[in-house]
Amino acid sequence: MQIAIEINNLIWNVFRDPASERWIASCDALKQTAAGASWGELLDEIEGLLQDLFTHLLEEGELEKTLLALGWTQHVKLPKRLPKKGVRWDVPFGVVRTATPLALNAVR
């Protein structure tokens, strides 16, 4: 089952650490961070984090409340519990590259 969520302004601020050469991202709205050794790995980490986060919120019965609190909506009625085959979340997001790590202020 795939569930699409309409999200406005889900932005990840991204910085490349010159010392480690790792990509680091933070999302203020979700208060989450992700990191990867390459750009592709970072995007995979963000995607995996979103899949895990929204699945967890659904399992805990908190998804609808969380979506409403953030001003987001889903395109289909949410199931009451996780289907046996699982859920694939379609969660669009944007990426903004920052010049300094100080712009990454979501989670410390």
N, C-alpha and C positions, 0 to 999 in steps of 0.2 A: 504494500500500500504506500503510495506517495502522497504527502501532504504539502501543499504550497502555502506559504505564509507571506502576506504582503507586509513588508517592512519598509518604513521610510527612515533613511539616514542610519543604517547599520554600518558604521564606519570603523575600520581598523586602522589605527595610526601605526606606521611601520618605520623602523629605524635599523640601519645596518651598523652593528658594532664594529668599529675598525680594529679593535684588539683581537676579538675572537672571529671576526668575519661572519658572525651569525646574524640572521634576520630575526628581529624581535618585534612583536605586534601587541597592541593592547586595544581593547574595545570598551570604551567608557560605558555604553548602554548596558552591556552584559557583565561588566566588571570582570573581564577575562583577559588572560594573556596567552600568547603562543610564541613559539620560536622554531627556527629551522636552520639547518646548515646551508641551505640553498633557497632561492625564491620559490621553486616548485615545492620543496619540502615544507616551507612555511605555509603556502596555500593549502597543502594537504592537511597540515596540522589544524589550521583554522576550520576547514571543512569537517574534519573528524570531531573537533571540539563542538561545533554546532550540532552535528548529528547526535553526539552523546548528551549534550545539554538538553536539547528539546525532547529527546527520548526520556531522559530522567524526569523532566518536568511533567511529561505525560504520565509516566508511571506513578508519580507522587500526587497526581491530581491537581497540580499547580499550573499547568500550561495555560489554560484559558485566562486565569487571573493574571498571570505574568504578561501575556500578550496584551490584555486590556490596560494594565498599568503602564505599559510602554507605548500605548497608542497604536498597536499593531493588530492586524486581523488575519484570520485564516480563510482560505477559499473554499474549504469543505468542512462539514461538521466533524469535530474532533471525536475520535472514538473514546469511550469511557475507560478502556484499558488497552494495553499494547496488544495488537494482533499477533498471532503465533508466528507469522512470517515477518514480523517486524515492520518498521516504518522507515521510509526514505524521506528525509526532509528537504524541501526545496527552499532554501533561505538565501536570498540575494544579499550581497554585501559589497561595500566599496572599500578601497584601500587608498590611504593618503600617506605619502612618504614624508617623514619629518626629518629635520636637519639634526636634531639633538635628542638624546634619550629623555630629556626633561619633558618633552611633549607626550611621553608615554606615562600617563599618570593614573590609569584606571586601577591597577592593583599593585601594591608594593609589598 
